[in-house]
Amino acid sequence: QSALTQPASVSGSPGQSITISCTGTSNDIGRYNFVSWYQQHPGKAPKLMIKDVTNRPSGVSNRFSGSKSGNTASLTISGLQAEDEADYYCNSYTSTFTVVFGGGTKLTVL
Amino acid sequence: QLQLQESGPGLVKPSETLSLTCTVSGGSIRSNYYWGWIRQPPGKGLEYIGSVYYSGSTYYNPSLKRRVTILVDTSKNQFSLRLSSVTAADTAVYYCARLDVDTAMVTSDIWGQGTLVTVSP
């Protein structure tokens, strides 16, 4: 199972919006609404930001939103803040009954 | 609130077996969630290893299945990971996590702090 494709890096200025894409296939993202997004600060455990494509867990800022179109899922962060600088990972359930992760995207807040 | 804590040796020799335990505190492991292991090699991305339900039902990453065993001990509120025949490629930070029951492997809402395991002679 190949990894999901994410851009290696994205950047934005405080207050701006950015979108991180996560591209899979018709056997994972395109087939299931089981896509999650995780935020990871250096040396820390990942934190769940989005589940089931669009759902934000309790306690996660509403500046974070998720969507999906075809085989690509996206994470949008609006009103960018310095604390959002981190690595972001997507994952998806697959048709072979396993899970595949993206390679991760480093977000830099300029 | 619910917390997870990994424990085990930080150094394992090649060809030997890596063994880690995750202790669940602040709640019961006998709940409607899966309990799993995810690892991250230094400077790299995340990889699902496997997960277990309190009944003992398991899911494993097909690429690791031959070497992995995940067990649950409800009397101790713990679950464990055993990875046999380790090589340097198994050097990673190992996280334990709570996983949504819908797929048992996609949505991890609570994570341990992680423990670095190095495979070296």
Contacts between the chains, C-beta under 8 A, distances in Angstrom:
chain1	res1	chain2	res2	distance
A	1	B	62	8.0
A	3	B	45	7.3
A	34	B	102	6.8
A	34	B	103	5.2
A	34	B	106	4.7
A	34	B	107	7.4
A	35	B	106	7.6
A	36	B	106	5.4
A	36	B	107	5.0
A	36	B	108	7.6
A	38	B	46	7.5
A	38	B	108	7.7
A	45	B	95	5.8
A	45	B	111	3.9
A	45	B	112	6.7
A	45	B	113	5.8
A	45	B	114	5.4
A	46	B	46	6.8
A	46	B	95	7.5
A	46	B	108	7.3
A	46	B	111	6.1
A	47	B	111	7.6
A	48	B	107	6.7
A	48	B	108	6.2
A	48	B	109	4.9
A	51	B	100	7.1
A	51	B	106	7.9
A	51	B	107	4.6
A	51	B	109	7.5
A	52	B	107	7.3
A	57	B	109	6.1
A	89	B	45	6.4
A	89	B	46	5.6
A	91	B	46	7.4
A	91	B	48	7.8
A	91	B	106	5.8
A	92	B	106	7.0
A	93	B	103	4.8
A	93	B	105	7.3
A	93	B	106	5.1
A	96	B	62	7.3
A	97	B	59	7.7
A	98	B	48	7.3
A	98	B	59	7.8
A	98	B	61	6.3
A	98	B	62	6.0
A	98	B	105	6.8
A	99	B	48	4.9
A	99	B	103	7.1
A	99	B	105	4.3
A	99	B	106	5.2
A	101	B	45	5.7
A	101	B	46	4.8
A	101	B	47	6.8
A	101	B	48	7.2
A	102	B	45	7.2
A	103	B	45	5.1
A	104	B	45	4.8
A	104	B	46	7.7
